[in-house]
Amino acid sequence: MAETTVLAQPGEKQGLGKKSFTFFTDVAREMRKVSWPKRDELQDATVITLVLCVVLALFTFGVDKVFETIIRGIFRLF
């Protein structure tokens, strides 16, 4: 059965300490529900991320060089 957090009733004020304790208790409860990736999955995701970063960096570099060449060509005309 799902656990629920008891909220303050309307008009009832909670102190900062009680709110903080409730928040961190809820965070700990939710973190236990997380399905963490296995080592192999994490390594695969890391490799994919690094390769994608390199590919995008090279693409950006290439597009920048093409535009640089075009802009330099245009300014040589004037």
PQR file with spaces between the fields and no chain letter, atoms N, CA, C, O and H, PARSE charges and radii, in Angstrom:
ATOM       1  N    MET     1       0.840   -1.169    0.000 -0.4000 1.5000
ATOM       2  CA   MET     1       0.000    0.000    0.000 -0.0000 2.0000
ATOM       3  C    MET     1       0.890    1.239    0.000  0.5500 1.7000
ATOM       4  O    MET     1       1.943    1.257    0.638 -0.5500 1.4000
ATOM       5  N    ALA     2       0.468    2.254   -0.707 -0.4000 1.5000
ATOM       6  CA   ALA     2       1.263    3.472   -0.819 -0.0000 2.0000
ATOM       7  C    ALA     2       1.246    4.249    0.493  0.5500 1.7000
ATOM       8  O    ALA     2       0.223    4.352    1.170 -0.5500 1.4000
ATOM       9  H    ALA     2      -0.387    2.240   -1.226  0.4000 1.0000
ATOM      10  N    GLU     3       2.399    4.783    0.823 -0.4000 1.5000
ATOM      11  CA   GLU     3       2.495    5.615    2.018 -0.0000 2.0000
ATOM      12  C    GLU     3       2.180    7.047    1.642  0.5500 1.7000
ATOM      13  O    GLU     3       2.557    7.510    0.566 -0.5500 1.4000
ATOM      14  H    GLU     3       3.230    4.700    0.273  0.4000 1.0000
ATOM      15  N    THR     4       1.503    7.737    2.510 -0.4000 1.5000
ATOM      16  CA   THR     4       1.169    9.125    2.232 -0.0000 2.0000
ATOM      17  C    THR     4       1.723   10.016    3.330  0.5500 1.7000
ATOM      18  O    THR     4       1.873    9.602    4.479 -0.5500 1.4000
ATOM      19  H    THR     4       1.197    7.361    3.385  0.4000 1.0000
ATOM      20  N    THR     5       2.017   11.224    2.955 -0.4000 1.5000
ATOM      21  CA   THR     5       2.523   12.204    3.898 -0.0000 2.0000
ATOM      22  C    THR     5       1.339   12.924    4.527  0.5500 1.7000
ATOM      23  O    THR     5       0.411   13.344    3.836 -0.5500 1.4000
ATOM      24  H    THR     5       1.896   11.561    2.021  0.4000 1.0000
ATOM      25  N    VAL     6       1.385   13.058    5.818 -0.4000 1.5000
ATOM      26  CA   VAL     6       0.324   13.777    6.518 -0.0000 2.0000
ATOM      27  C    VAL     6       0.622   15.265    6.406  0.5500 1.7000
ATOM      28  O    VAL     6       1.657   15.747    6.866 -0.5500 1.4000
ATOM      29  H    VAL     6       2.140   12.717    6.379  0.4000 1.0000
ATOM      30  N    LEU     7      -0.308   15.980    5.787 -0.4000 1.5000
ATOM      31  CA   LEU     7      -0.131   17.417    5.611 -0.0000 2.0000
ATOM      32  C    LEU     7      -0.787   18.150    6.765  0.5500 1.7000
ATOM      33  O    LEU     7      -1.685   17.626    7.425 -0.5500 1.4000
ATOM      34  H    LEU     7      -1.149   15.588    5.413  0.4000 1.0000
ATOM      35  N    ALA     8      -0.335   19.349    6.993 -0.4000 1.5000
ATOM      36  CA   ALA     8      -0.921   20.170    8.051 -0.0000 2.0000
ATOM      37  C    ALA     8      -2.351   20.524    7.673  0.5500 1.7000
ATOM      38  O    ALA     8      -2.655   20.754    6.503 -0.5500 1.4000
ATOM      39  H    ALA     8       0.394   19.775    6.457  0.4000 1.0000
ATOM      40  N    GLN     9      -3.203   20.565    8.644 -0.4000 1.5000
ATOM      41  CA   GLN     9      -4.593   20.953    8.432 -0.0000 2.0000
ATOM      42  C    GLN     9      -4.641   22.450    8.117  0.5500 1.7000
ATOM      43  O    GLN     9      -3.757   23.196    8.538 -0.5500 1.4000
ATOM      44  H    GLN     9      -2.957   20.378    9.595  0.4000 1.0000
ATOM      45  N    PRO    10      -5.652   22.890    7.388 -0.5600 1.5000
ATOM      46  CA   PRO    10      -5.758   24.327    7.110  0.2800 2.0000
ATOM      47  C    PRO    10      -5.787   25.119    8.412  0.5500 1.7000
ATOM      48  O    PRO    10      -6.513   24.774    9.344 -0.5500 1.4000
ATOM      49  N    GLY    11      -5.007   26.159    8.463 -0.4000 1.5000
ATOM      50  CA   GLY    11      -4.934   26.989    9.653 -0.0000 2.0000
ATOM      51  C    GLY    11      -3.885   26.517   10.640  0.5500 1.7000
ATOM      52  O    GLY    11      -3.510   27.262   11.546 -0.5500 1.4000
ATOM      53  H    GLY    11      -4.417   26.439    7.706  0.4000 1.0000
ATOM      54  N    GLU    12      -3.397   25.267   10.477 -0.4000 1.5000
ATOM      55  CA   GLU    12      -2.371   24.741   11.380 -0.0000 2.0000
ATOM      56  C    GLU    12      -1.006   25.037   10.777  0.5500 1.7000
ATOM      57  O    GLU    12      -0.760   24.721    9.613 -0.5500 1.4000
ATOM      58  H    GLU    12      -3.702   24.662    9.741  0.4000 1.0000
ATOM      59  N    LYS    13      -0.128   25.631   11.548 -0.4000 1.5000
ATOM      60  CA   LYS    13       1.203   25.974   11.052 -0.0000 2.0000
ATOM      61  C    LYS    13       2.209   24.959   11.552  0.5500 1.7000
ATOM      62  O    LYS    13       2.152   24.512   12.698 -0.5500 1.4000
ATOM      63  H    LYS    13      -0.327   25.887   12.494  0.4000 1.0000
ATOM      64  N    GLN    14       3.148   24.598   10.657 -0.4000 1.5000
ATOM      65  CA   GLN    14       4.246   23.716   11.026 -0.0000 2.0000
ATOM      66  C    GLN    14       5.507   24.559   11.123  0.5500 1.7000
ATOM      67  O    GLN    14       5.717   25.478   10.331 -0.5500 1.4000
ATOM      68  H    GLN    14       3.194   24.962    9.726  0.4000 1.0000
ATOM      69  N    GLY    15       6.333   24.241   12.089 -0.4000 1.5000
ATOM      70  CA   GLY    15       7.600   24.934   12.217 -0.0000 2.0000
ATOM      71  C    GLY    15       8.576   24.495   11.140  0.5500 1.7000
ATOM      72  O    GLY    15       8.377   23.478   10.476 -0.5500 1.4000
ATOM      73  H    GLY    15       6.163   23.494   12.733  0.4000 1.0000
ATOM      74  N    LEU    16       9.626   25.275   10.981 -0.4000 1.5000
ATOM      75  CA   LEU    16      10.639   24.969    9.976 -0.0000 2.0000
ATOM      76  C    LEU    16      11.287   23.616   10.236  0.5500 1.7000
ATOM      77  O    LEU    16      11.552   22.867    9.296 -0.5500 1.4000
ATOM      78  H    LEU    16       9.787   26.101   11.521  0.4000 1.0000
ATOM      79  N    GLY    17      11.542   23.295   11.494 -0.4000 1.5000
ATOM      80  CA   GLY    17      12.164   22.015   11.832 -0.0000 2.0000
ATOM      81  C    GLY    17      11.288   20.844   11.433  0.5500 1.7000
ATOM      82  O    GLY    17      11.787   19.861   10.885 -0.5500 1.4000
ATOM      83  H    GLY    17      11.327   23.903   12.258  0.4000 1.0000
ATOM      84  N    LYS    18       9.992   20.930   11.696 -0.4000 1.5000
ATOM      85  CA   LYS    18       9.064   19.844   11.353 -0.0000 2.0000
ATOM      86  C    LYS    18       8.948   19.704    9.842  0.5500 1.7000
ATOM      87  O    LYS    18       8.916   18.593    9.315 -0.5500 1.4000
ATOM      88  H    LYS    18       9.587   21.728   12.141  0.4000 1.0000
ATOM      89  N    LYS    19       8.884   20.853    9.139 -0.4000 1.5000
ATOM      90  CA   LYS    19       8.801   20.811    7.677 -0.0000 2.0000
ATOM      91  C    LYS    19      10.061   20.175    7.083  0.5500 1.7000
ATOM      92  O    LYS    19       9.978   19.355    6.168 -0.5500 1.4000
ATOM      93  H    LYS    19       8.910   21.756    9.567  0.4000 1.0000
ATOM      94  N    SER    20      11.232   20.560    7.613 -0.4000 1.5000
ATOM      95  CA   SER    20      12.490   20.017    7.112 -0.0000 2.0000
ATOM      96  C    SER    20      12.569   18.521    7.363  0.5500 1.7000
ATOM      97  O    SER    20      12.971   17.762    6.481 -0.5500 1.4000
ATOM      98  H    SER    20      11.300   21.226    8.356  0.4000 1.0000
ATOM      99  N    PHE    21      12.189   18.092    8.560 -0.4000 1.5000
ATOM     100  CA   PHE    21      12.227   16.673    8.901 -0.0000 2.0000
ATOM     101  C    PHE    21      11.301   15.882    7.978  0.5500 1.7000
ATOM     102  O    PHE    21      11.672   14.820    7.479 -0.5500 1.4000
ATOM     103  H    PHE    21      11.862   18.708    9.277  0.4000 1.0000
ATOM     104  N    THR    22      10.095   16.405    7.755 -0.4000 1.5000
ATOM     105  CA   THR    22       9.140   15.731    6.874 -0.0000 2.0000
ATOM     106  C    THR    22       9.692   15.654    5.456  0.5500 1.7000
ATOM     107  O    THR    22       9.579   14.620    4.796 -0.5500 1.4000
ATOM     108  H    THR    22       9.794   17.268    8.160  0.4000 1.0000
ATOM     109  N    PHE    23      10.291   16.748    4.987 -0.4000 1.5000
ATOM     110  CA   PHE    23      10.853   16.766    3.636 -0.0000 2.0000
ATOM     111  C    PHE    23      11.928   15.700    3.477  0.5500 1.7000
ATOM     112  O    PHE    23      11.884   14.916    2.530 -0.5500 1.4000
ATOM     113  H    PHE    23      10.383   17.588    5.522  0.4000 1.0000
ATOM     114  N    PHE    24      12.894   15.661    4.392 -0.4000 1.5000
ATOM     115  CA   PHE    24      13.995   14.709    4.258 -0.0000 2.0000
ATOM     116  C    PHE    24      13.534   13.270    4.469  0.5500 1.7000
ATOM     117  O    PHE    24      14.099   12.348    3.880 -0.5500 1.4000
ATOM     118  H    PHE    24      12.930   16.299    5.162  0.4000 1.0000
ATOM     119  N    THR    25      12.526   13.070    5.294 -0.4000 1.5000
ATOM     120  CA   THR    25      11.959   11.734    5.460 -0.0000 2.0000
ATOM     121  C    THR    25      11.315   11.272    4.153  0.5500 1.7000
ATOM     122  O    THR    25      11.482   10.124    3.741 -0.5500 1.4000
ATOM     123  H    THR    25      12.067   13.818    5.773  0.4000 1.0000
ATOM     124  N    ASP    26      10.577   12.180    3.508 -0.4000 1.5000
ATOM     125  CA   ASP    26       9.954   11.848    2.230 -0.0000 2.0000
ATOM     126  C    ASP    26      10.999   11.582    1.145  0.5500 1.7000
ATOM     127  O    ASP    26      10.833   10.677    0.327 -0.5500 1.4000
ATOM     128  H    ASP    26      10.442   13.112    3.843  0.4000 1.0000
ATOM     129  N    VAL    27      12.060   12.363    1.142 -0.4000 1.5000
ATOM     130  CA   VAL    27      13.130   12.153    0.158 -0.0000 2.0000
ATOM     131  C    VAL    27      13.757   10.780    0.356  0.5500 1.7000
ATOM     132  O    VAL    27      13.964   10.053   -0.616 -0.5500 1.4000
ATOM     133  H    VAL    27      12.195   13.098    1.806  0.4000 1.0000
ATOM     134  N    ALA    28      14.060   10.417    1.584 -0.4000 1.5000
ATOM     135  CA   ALA    28      14.662    9.107    1.865 -0.0000 2.0000
ATOM     136  C    ALA    28      13.725    7.978    1.436  0.5500 1.7000
ATOM     137  O    ALA    28      14.175    6.978    0.877 -0.5500 1.4000
ATOM     138  H    ALA    28      13.891   11.008    2.374  0.4000 1.0000
ATOM     139  N    ARG    29      12.436    8.132    1.692 -0.4000 1.5000
ATOM     140  CA   ARG    29      11.449    7.118    1.310 -0.0000 2.0000
ATOM     141  C    ARG    29      11.409    6.958   -0.209  0.5500 1.7000
ATOM     142  O    ARG    29      11.373    5.837   -0.715 -0.5500 1.4000
ATOM     143  H    ARG    29      12.070    8.945    2.146  0.4000 1.0000
ATOM     144  N    GLU    30      11.414    8.067   -0.928 -0.4000 1.5000
ATOM     145  CA   GLU    30      11.371    8.008   -2.393 -0.0000 2.0000
ATOM     146  C    GLU    30      12.662    7.448   -2.975  0.5500 1.7000
ATOM     147  O    GLU    30      12.627    6.736   -3.979 -0.5500 1.4000
ATOM     148  H    GLU    30      11.442    8.978   -0.517  0.4000 1.0000
ATOM     149  N    MET    31      13.800    7.759   -2.361 -0.4000 1.5000
ATOM     150  CA   MET    31      15.080    7.253   -2.870 -0.0000 2.0000
ATOM     151  C    MET    31      15.162    5.737   -2.768  0.5500 1.7000
ATOM     152  O    MET    31      15.840    5.099   -3.573 -0.5500 1.4000
ATOM     153  H    MET    31      13.828    8.337   -1.545  0.4000 1.0000
ATOM     154  N    ARG    32      14.478    5.154   -1.787 -0.4000 1.5000
ATOM     155  CA   ARG    32      14.468    3.687   -1.676 -0.0000 2.0000
ATOM     156  C    ARG    32      13.677    3.048   -2.811  0.5500 1.7000
ATOM     157  O    ARG    32      13.870    1.870   -3.109 -0.5500 1.4000
ATOM     158  H    ARG    32      13.927    5.673   -1.133  0.4000 1.0000
ATOM     159  N    LYS    33      12.793    3.807   -3.445 -0.4000 1.5000
ATOM     160  CA   LYS    33      11.976    3.291   -4.545 -0.0000 2.0000
ATOM     161  C    LYS    33      12.694    3.341   -5.896  0.5500 1.7000
ATOM     162  O    LYS    33      12.254    2.711   -6.858 -0.5500 1.4000
ATOM     163  H    LYS    33      12.636    4.764   -3.202  0.4000 1.0000
ATOM     164  N    VAL    34      13.777    4.076   -5.967 -0.4000 1.5000
ATOM     165  CA   VAL    34      14.490    4.277   -7.230 -0.0000 2.0000
ATOM     166  C    VAL    34      15.147    2.974   -7.663  0.5500 1.7000
ATOM     167  O    VAL    34      15.756    2.276   -6.852 -0.5500 1.4000
ATOM     168  H    VAL    34      14.134    4.588   -5.186  0.4000 1.0000
ATOM     169  N    SER    35      15.020    2.652   -8.948 -0.4000 1.5000
ATOM     170  CA   SER    35      15.734    1.484   -9.469 -0.0000 2.0000
ATOM     171  C    SER    35      17.026    2.002  -10.112  0.5500 1.7000
ATOM     172  O    SER    35      17.003    2.589  -11.194 -0.5500 1.4000
ATOM     173  H    SER    35      14.525    3.219   -9.607  0.4000 1.0000
ATOM     174  N    TRP    36      18.120    1.781   -9.446 -0.4000 1.5000
ATOM     175  CA   TRP    36      19.408    2.285   -9.888 -0.0000 2.0000
ATOM     176  C    TRP    36      19.947    1.396  -10.997  0.5500 1.7000
ATOM     177  O    TRP    36      19.720    0.187  -10.979 -0.5500 1.4000
ATOM     178  H    TRP    36      18.139    1.305   -8.567  0.4000 1.0000
ATOM     179  N    PRO    37      20.668    1.981  -11.977 -0.5600 1.5000
ATOM     180  CA   PRO    37      21.203    1.164  -13.077  0.2800 2.0000
ATOM     181  C    PRO    37      22.328    0.255  -12.585  0.5500 1.7000
ATOM     182  O    PRO    37      23.041    0.566  -11.630 -0.5500 1.4000
ATOM     183  N    LYS    38      22.456   -0.869  -13.266 -0.4000 1.5000
ATOM     184  CA   LYS    38      23.562   -1.794  -12.979 -0.0000 2.0000
ATOM     185  C    LYS    38      24.849   -1.206  -13.555  0.5500 1.7000
ATOM     186  O    LYS    38      24.808   -0.277  -14.362 -0.5500 1.4000
ATOM     187  H    LYS    38      21.877   -1.122  -14.041  0.4000 1.0000
ATOM     188  N    ARG    39      25.978   -1.749  -13.140 -0.4000 1.5000
ATOM     189  CA   ARG    39      27.279   -1.222  -13.564 -0.0000 2.0000
ATOM     190  C    ARG    39      27.418   -1.234  -15.088  0.5500 1.7000
ATOM     191  O    ARG    39      27.892   -0.259  -15.671 -0.5500 1.4000
ATOM     192  H    ARG    39      26.010   -2.504  -12.485  0.4000 1.0000
ATOM     193  N    ASP    40      27.008   -2.332  -15.740 -0.4000 1.5000
ATOM     194  CA   ASP    40      27.127   -2.424  -17.200 -0.0000 2.0000
ATOM     195  C    ASP    40      26.270   -1.370  -17.895  0.5500 1.7000
ATOM     196  O    ASP    40      26.709   -0.750  -18.863 -0.5500 1.4000
ATOM     197  H    ASP    40      26.622   -3.124  -15.266  0.4000 1.0000
ATOM     198  N    GLU    41      25.055   -1.167  -17.404 -0.4000 1.5000
ATOM     199  CA   GLU    41      24.178   -0.151  -17.987 -0.0000 2.0000
ATOM     200  C    GLU    41      24.776    1.241  -17.831  0.5500 1.7000
ATOM     201  O    GLU    41      24.703    2.063  -18.745 -0.5500 1.4000
ATOM     202  H    GLU    41      24.698   -1.670  -16.617  0.4000 1.0000
ATOM     203  N    LEU    42      25.362    1.498  -16.678 -0.4000 1.5000
ATOM     204  CA   LEU    42      25.965    2.798  -16.416 -0.0000 2.0000
ATOM     205  C    LEU    42      27.172    3.042  -17.320  0.5500 1.7000
ATOM     206  O    LEU    42      27.360    4.150  -17.823 -0.5500 1.4000
ATOM     207  H    LEU    42      25.422    0.830  -15.936  0.4000 1.0000
ATOM     208  N    GLN    43      27.983    2.014  -17.523 -0.4000 1.5000
ATOM     209  CA   GLN    43      29.148    2.154  -18.399 -0.0000 2.0000
ATOM     210  C    GLN    43      28.705    2.397  -19.840  0.5500 1.7000
ATOM     211  O    GLN    43      29.277    3.241  -20.531 -0.5500 1.4000
ATOM     212  H    GLN    43      27.831    1.115  -17.114  0.4000 1.0000
ATOM     213  N    ASP    44      27.690    1.664  -20.297 -0.4000 1.5000
ATOM     214  CA   ASP    44      27.185    1.865  -21.660 -0.0000 2.0000
ATOM     215  C    ASP    44      26.661    3.286  -21.844  0.5500 1.7000
ATOM     216  O    ASP    44      26.948    3.934  -22.851 -0.5500 1.4000
ATOM     217  H    ASP    44      27.225    0.979  -19.736  0.4000 1.0000
ATOM     218  N    ALA    45      25.900    3.760  -20.877 -0.4000 1.5000
ATOM     219  CA   ALA    45      25.346    5.110  -20.968 -0.0000 2.0000
ATOM     220  C    ALA    45      26.454    6.160  -20.966  0.5500 1.7000
ATOM     221  O    ALA    45      26.358    7.168  -21.666 -0.5500 1.4000
ATOM     222  H    ALA    45      25.668    3.234  -20.060  0.4000 1.0000
ATOM     223  N    THR    46      27.505    5.926  -20.180 -0.4000 1.5000
ATOM     224  CA   THR    46      28.627    6.865  -20.128 -0.0000 2.0000
ATOM     225  C    THR    46      29.348    6.923  -21.460  0.5500 1.7000
ATOM     226  O    THR    46      29.677    8.007  -21.942 -0.5500 1.4000
ATOM     227  H    THR    46      27.583    5.108  -19.611  0.4000 1.0000
ATOM     228  N    VAL    47      29.599    5.763  -22.063 -0.4000 1.5000
ATOM     229  CA   VAL    47      30.287    5.720  -23.360 -0.0000 2.0000
ATOM     230  C    VAL    47      29.450    6.421  -24.422  0.5500 1.7000
ATOM     231  O    VAL    47      29.977    7.201  -25.215 -0.5500 1.4000
ATOM     232  H    VAL    47      29.332    4.883  -21.671  0.4000 1.0000
ATOM     233  N    ILE    48      28.151    6.148  -24.439 -0.4000 1.5000
ATOM     234  CA   ILE    48      27.265    6.789  -25.417 -0.0000 2.0000
ATOM     235  C    ILE    48      27.278    8.302  -25.236  0.5500 1.7000
ATOM     236  O    ILE    48      27.323    9.042  -26.218 -0.5500 1.4000
ATOM     237  H    ILE    48      27.723    5.515  -23.795  0.4000 1.0000
ATOM     238  N    THR    49      27.238    8.763  -23.997 -0.4000 1.5000
ATOM     239  CA   THR    49      27.246   10.196  -23.717 -0.0000 2.0000
ATOM     240  C    THR    49      28.539   10.847  -24.189  0.5500 1.7000
ATOM     241  O    THR    49      28.509   11.908  -24.813 -0.5500 1.4000
ATOM     242  H    THR    49      27.202    8.162  -23.200  0.4000 1.0000
ATOM     243  N    LEU    50      29.677   10.217  -23.893 -0.4000 1.5000
ATOM     244  CA   LEU    50      30.966   10.781  -24.307 -0.0000 2.0000
ATOM     245  C    LEU    50      31.107   10.816  -25.821  0.5500 1.7000
ATOM     246  O    LEU    50      31.585   11.805  -26.376 -0.5500 1.4000
ATOM     247  H    LEU    50      29.702    9.356  -23.386  0.4000 1.0000
ATOM     248  N    VAL    51      30.696    9.745  -26.495 -0.4000 1.5000
ATOM     249  CA   VAL    51      30.777    9.703  -27.959 -0.0000 2.0000
ATOM     250  C    VAL    51      29.877   10.780  -28.561  0.5500 1.7000
ATOM     251  O    VAL    51      30.277   11.472  -29.497 -0.5500 1.4000
ATOM     252  H    VAL    51      30.307    8.941  -26.045  0.4000 1.0000
ATOM     253  N    LEU    52      28.677   10.921  -28.034 -0.4000 1.5000
ATOM     254  CA   LEU    52      27.757   11.929  -28.543 -0.0000 2.0000
ATOM     255  C    LEU    52      28.314   13.341  -28.339  0.5500 1.7000
ATOM     256  O    LEU    52      28.167   14.196  -29.212 -0.5500 1.4000
ATOM     257  H    LEU    52      28.352   10.359  -27.274  0.4000 1.0000
ATOM     258  N    CYS    53      28.949   13.583  -27.202 -0.4000 1.5000
ATOM     259  CA   CYS    53      29.558   14.901  -26.950 -0.0000 2.0000
ATOM     260  C    CYS    53      30.657   15.202  -27.963  0.5500 1.7000
ATOM     261  O    CYS    53      30.744   16.318  -28.474 -0.5500 1.4000
ATOM     262  H    CYS    53      29.069   12.888  -26.493  0.4000 1.0000
ATOM     263  N    VAL    54      31.491   14.213  -28.251 -0.4000 1.5000
ATOM     264  CA   VAL    54      32.573   14.406  -29.222 -0.0000 2.0000
ATOM     265  C    VAL    54      31.995   14.656  -30.612  0.5500 1.7000
ATOM     266  O    VAL    54      32.460   15.547  -31.322 -0.5500 1.4000
ATOM     267  H    VAL    54      31.421   13.307  -27.836  0.4000 1.0000
ATOM     268  N    VAL    55      30.992   13.882  -31.006 -0.4000 1.5000
ATOM     269  CA   VAL    55      30.375   14.053  -32.324 -0.0000 2.0000
ATOM     270  C    VAL    55      29.757   15.445  -32.458  0.5500 1.7000
ATOM     271  O    VAL    55      29.932   16.114  -33.477 -0.5500 1.4000
ATOM     272  H    VAL    55      30.615   13.157  -30.429  0.4000 1.0000
ATOM     273  N    LEU    56      29.033   15.876  -31.424 -0.4000 1.5000
ATOM     274  CA   LEU    56      28.416   17.203  -31.481 -0.0000 2.0000
ATOM     275  C    LEU    56      29.461   18.320  -31.478  0.5500 1.7000
ATOM     276  O    LEU    56      29.273   19.345  -32.133 -0.5500 1.4000
ATOM     277  H    LEU    56      28.890   15.332  -30.597  0.4000 1.0000
ATOM     278  N    ALA    57      30.549   18.128  -30.750 -0.4000 1.5000
ATOM     279  CA   ALA    57      31.617   19.127  -30.751 -0.0000 2.0000
ATOM     280  C    ALA    57      32.246   19.235  -32.136  0.5500 1.7000
ATOM     281  O    ALA    57      32.507   20.338  -32.618 -0.5500 1.4000
ATOM     282  H    ALA    57      30.701   17.296  -30.218  0.4000 1.0000
ATOM     283  N    LEU    58      32.488   18.098  -32.771 -0.4000 1.5000
ATOM     284  CA   LEU    58      33.067   18.111  -34.126 -0.0000 2.0000
ATOM     285  C    LEU    58      32.095   18.734  -35.130  0.5500 1.7000
ATOM     286  O    LEU    58      32.509   19.486  -36.012 -0.5500 1.4000
ATOM     287  H    LEU    58      32.276   17.203  -32.380  0.4000 1.0000
ATOM     288  N    PHE    59      30.827   18.428  -35.000 -0.4000 1.5000
ATOM     289  CA   PHE    59      29.826   19.023  -35.887 -0.0000 2.0000
ATOM     290  C    PHE    59      29.790   20.539  -35.725  0.5500 1.7000
ATOM     291  O    PHE    59      29.773   21.275  -36.711 -0.5500 1.4000
ATOM     292  H    PHE    59      30.490   17.817  -34.284  0.4000 1.0000
ATOM     293  N    THR    60      29.779   20.998  -34.481 -0.4000 1.5000
ATOM     294  CA   THR    60      29.766   22.437  -34.209 -0.0000 2.0000
ATOM     295  C    THR    60      31.018   23.102  -34.760  0.5500 1.7000
ATOM     296  O    THR    60      30.942   24.184  -35.342 -0.5500 1.4000
ATOM     297  H    THR    60      29.793   20.400  -33.680  0.4000 1.0000
ATOM     298  N    PHE    61      32.160   22.468  -34.584 -0.4000 1.5000
ATOM     299  CA   PHE    61      33.419   22.983  -35.120 -0.0000 2.0000
ATOM     300  C    PHE    61      33.337   23.103  -36.645  0.5500 1.7000
ATOM     301  O    PHE    61      33.735   24.117  -37.218 -0.5500 1.4000
ATOM     302  H    PHE    61      32.222   21.589  -34.111  0.4000 1.0000
ATOM     303  N    GLY    62      32.815   22.056  -37.293 -0.4000 1.5000
ATOM     304  CA   GLY    62      32.704   22.069  -38.753 -0.0000 2.0000
ATOM     305  C    GLY    62      31.786   23.163  -39.257  0.5500 1.7000
ATOM     306  O    GLY    62      32.127   23.876  -40.201 -0.5500 1.4000
ATOM     307  H    GLY    62      32.492   21.232  -36.827  0.4000 1.0000
ATOM     308  N    VAL    63      30.623   23.303  -38.636 -0.4000 1.5000
ATOM     309  CA   VAL    63      29.680   24.346  -39.043 -0.0000 2.0000
ATOM     310  C    VAL    63      30.297   25.724  -38.828  0.5500 1.7000
ATOM     311  O    VAL    63      30.131   26.613  -39.663 -0.5500 1.4000
ATOM     312  H    VAL    63      30.346   22.724  -37.869  0.4000 1.0000
ATOM     313  N    ASP    64      31.007   25.908  -37.717 -0.4000 1.5000
ATOM     314  CA   ASP    64      31.661   27.184  -37.425 -0.0000 2.0000
ATOM     315  C    ASP    64      32.695   27.505  -38.497  0.5500 1.7000
ATOM     316  O    ASP    64      32.772   28.644  -38.958 -0.5500 1.4000
ATOM     317  H    ASP    64      31.142   25.186  -37.039  0.4000 1.0000
ATOM     318  N    LYS    65      33.487   26.519  -38.896 -0.4000 1.5000
ATOM     319  CA   LYS    65      34.513   26.753  -39.929 -0.0000 2.0000
ATOM     320  C    LYS    65      33.883   27.091  -41.277  0.5500 1.7000
ATOM     321  O    LYS    65      34.398   27.939  -42.004 -0.5500 1.4000
ATOM     322  H    LYS    65      33.424   25.594  -38.521  0.4000 1.0000
ATOM     323  N    VAL    66      32.770   26.434  -41.616 -0.4000 1.5000
ATOM     324  CA   VAL    66      32.087   26.733  -42.882 -0.0000 2.0000
ATOM     325  C    VAL    66      31.584   28.172  -42.869  0.5500 1.7000
ATOM     326  O    VAL    66      31.801   28.911  -43.829 -0.5500 1.4000
ATOM     327  H    VAL    66      32.352   25.745  -41.025  0.4000 1.0000
ATOM     328  N    PHE    67      30.914   28.576  -41.792 -0.4000 1.5000
ATOM     329  CA   PHE    67      30.421   29.950  -41.711 -0.0000 2.0000
ATOM     330  C    PHE    67      31.566   30.961  -41.673  0.5500 1.7000
ATOM     331  O    PHE    67      31.452   32.047  -42.243 -0.5500 1.4000
ATOM     332  H    PHE    67      30.738   27.976  -41.012  0.4000 1.0000
ATOM     333  N    GLU    68      32.671   30.611  -41.005 -0.4000 1.5000
ATOM     334  CA   GLU    68      33.824   31.502  -40.978 -0.0000 2.0000
ATOM     335  C    GLU    68      34.353   31.731  -42.389  0.5500 1.7000
ATOM     336  O    GLU    68      34.674   32.859  -42.761 -0.5500 1.4000
ATOM     337  H    GLU    68      32.763   29.729  -40.542  0.4000 1.0000
ATOM     338  N    THR    69      34.443   30.664  -43.167 -0.4000 1.5000
ATOM     339  CA   THR    69      34.925   30.771  -44.542 -0.0000 2.0000
ATOM     340  C    THR    69      33.986   31.632  -45.380  0.5500 1.7000
ATOM     341  O    THR    69      34.433   32.469  -46.165 -0.5500 1.4000
ATOM     342  H    THR    69      34.182   29.747  -42.865  0.4000 1.0000
ATOM     343  N    ILE    70      32.695   31.424  -45.210 -0.4000 1.5000
ATOM     344  CA   ILE    70      31.712   32.210  -45.974 -0.0000 2.0000
ATOM     345  C    ILE    70      31.795   33.683  -45.591  0.5500 1.7000
ATOM     346  O    ILE    70      31.802   34.544  -46.470 -0.5500 1.4000
ATOM     347  H    ILE    70      32.332   30.744  -44.572  0.4000 1.0000
ATOM     348  N    ILE    71      31.858   33.986  -44.304 -0.4000 1.5000
ATOM     349  CA   ILE    71      31.923   35.372  -43.844 -0.0000 2.0000
ATOM     350  C    ILE    71      33.212   36.039  -44.310  0.5500 1.7000
ATOM     351  O    ILE    71      33.188   37.191  -44.742 -0.5500 1.4000
ATOM     352  H    ILE    71      31.852   33.286  -43.590  0.4000 1.0000
ATOM     353  N    ARG    72      34.342   35.326  -44.228 -0.4000 1.5000
ATOM     354  CA   ARG    72      35.617   35.895  -44.709 -0.0000 2.0000
ATOM     355  C    ARG    72      35.550   36.183  -46.204  0.5500 1.7000
ATOM     356  O    ARG    72      36.068   37.197  -46.671 -0.5500 1.4000
ATOM     357  H    ARG    72      34.361   34.390  -43.877  0.4000 1.0000
ATOM     358  N    GLY    73      34.906   35.282  -46.958 -0.4000 1.5000
ATOM     359  CA   GLY    73      34.743   35.489  -48.407 -0.0000 2.0000
ATOM     360  C    GLY    73      33.916   36.712  -48.711  0.5500 1.7000
ATOM     361  O    GLY    73      34.227   37.472  -49.629 -0.5500 1.4000
ATOM     362  H    GLY    73      34.485   34.458  -46.579  0.4000 1.0000
ATOM     363  N    ILE    74      32.853   36.906  -47.935 -0.4000 1.5000
ATOM     364  CA   ILE    74      31.979   38.060  -48.155 -0.0000 2.0000
ATOM     365  C    ILE    74      32.739   39.357  -47.864  0.5500 1.7000
ATOM     366  O    ILE    74      32.628   40.323  -48.620 -0.5500 1.4000
ATOM     367  H    ILE    74      32.600   36.289  -47.189  0.4000 1.0000
ATOM     368  N    PHE    75      33.511   39.383  -46.772 -0.4000 1.5000
ATOM     369  CA   PHE    75      34.229   40.619  -46.408 -0.0000 2.0000
ATOM     370  C    PHE    75      35.398   40.910  -47.347  0.5500 1.7000
ATOM     371  O    PHE    75      35.828   42.059  -47.444 -0.5500 1.4000
ATOM     372  H    PHE    75      33.601   38.599  -46.158  0.4000 1.0000
ATOM     373  N    ARG    76      35.912   39.919  -48.025 -0.4000 1.5000
ATOM     374  CA   ARG    76      36.979   40.164  -48.994 -0.0000 2.0000
ATOM     375  C    ARG    76      36.435   40.904  -50.229  0.5500 1.7000
ATOM     376  O    ARG    76      37.173   41.611  -50.914 -0.5500 1.4000
ATOM     377  H    ARG    76      35.564   38.986  -47.946  0.4000 1.0000
ATOM     378  N    LEU    77      35.160   40.732  -50.494 -0.4000 1.5000
ATOM     379  CA   LEU    77      34.538   41.402  -51.633 -0.0000 2.0000
ATOM     380  C    LEU    77      34.446   42.892  -51.429  0.5500 1.7000
ATOM     381  O    LEU    77      34.442   43.653  -52.396 -0.5500 1.4000
ATOM     382  H    LEU    77      34.560   40.157  -49.938  0.4000 1.0000
ATOM     383  N    PHE    78      34.371   43.323  -50.179 -0.4000 1.5000
ATOM     384  CA   PHE    78      34.199   44.761  -49.903 -0.0000 2.0000
ATOM     385  C    PHE    78      35.508   45.354  -49.629  0.5500 1.7000
ATOM     386  O    PHE    78      35.601   46.554  -49.371 -0.5500 1.4000
ATOM     387  H    PHE    78      34.374   42.705  -49.393  0.4000 1.0000
